[in-house]
Amino acid sequence: MAIVFSEKIILVEGRSDKLKLLQLLDESTEIICTNGTISNVKLEEILSPYDGIPIYAFLDADKSGEQIRSVVRKEYPEAIHLYTNPMYCEVATTPFKVLASILKSVNIKVKRDFLL
């Protein structure tokens, strides 16, 4: 069992989403990639070391993102779902200031430079 020091978990689809969010965050947060798709078994395997830590699902506004959200809702109904504007489609293509506003709205600390 891994020792976990993160205060929050953000579940994203891909590496580009993770890299974008890492630039914004100003607190200890683990960002986990699903790599575009995930089964309920794999999701449980990935998240089991983080039992008791708040989970945020920040997925793309597309079919793949909705499929992953469906699995997350079923397996982790307590997870908080974050949404990018459909006009940006992907977390990775959403402007930094928009992402910062979304994260701040759920009390995830972001670097001051990115706030509106």
N, C-alpha and C positions, 0 to 999 in steps of 0.2 A: 504494500500500500504506500503510495506516494505521500509525502508531507506537502500540504497545500498551504500557501501563504496568501492567496488572493482573497479579496473581500467580495468580489463579484465575478461572475462568469458571463461572457458574451459569446453566444453561438453565432457564427457567420458561415457563409457558404465557401468562400475561397480565400486564398492567400492575399489577393489584392485588397479584399475587404479588411482583412486583419491588419495589413500594413497601413492602410489608411486610418483605421481607428487608433492604432498604436501612436500615431503622431498627435492625436487629440487628447488622449487620456492623461489625467493628472492624479491618478490613484492606482492602487494595486488591483489590477483586473486581469484575469486570464481570458484570452481570446482563443476560442477553439473553432477550427475549421471543419466543416462537414464534407468538404470537397465536392459539393454540388448535389449530393444525394446521401440518404442515410436510412437504415432500417431501425426499427425499435430496439432490436438487440444491440446493434452497434452504438446507438445513442446512449443506451443504458451503460454499456461498457465504457464509453468515453467519459460520461458524467458521474459515474459511481464514486470516483475519488473525491468529488466535490460535494458530497452529501451535506446538506444544511447550508450551502452557500447560495445566495440568490442567483437565479439564472435569467438572463435576458436573451431573447431570440431576436437578432437583428438580421433579417434575411431579405433577399432581393424581392422586388415587386414583380415577380414573374411566376410561371408555372412551377418551376423547380423550387422556388422559395416557398410557395404555398404548400407544396407536397411535404417539405421539411417541417413547416409550421404545423401541419396536420399531425405528424408523428410526435412533435414536441408537445402539442396540446393533449394528446392521448396519454403520453408517458409522464409528462411533467406539467400537470394542469396549473401548478403554482407559478410557472415561468411567466415572465413579463414579456410581451411581444412589442417590439419597436418596429416602426414602419417608415420607410423612406417614401417620398412623394413618387407616385407612379411615373411622373414625367422624367425622373432620373433613372428609373428601372433598377439600377444596382446600387448597393451600398458604396462600392468603389467609385462610382461616377457621380455620387451626390456631393455637392460642394461642402467644403469643410465647415463653413458657418451653419449650414443646415444640419449637418450631422451633430455639431456641437449643441445646437438648440434642442435636438431630439434627445440626446444623452442627458443634457442638463435637466430636461423636463421630468426625468425619472431619478434625479439626484445622483447621477454619475458625474464625478468631477472631471472637468475638461480644462485644458490650459487656457488661460485668460486671453491669449492672442487670437483664439478662434471664436470668441463670443461675439454675438451681434452687437 
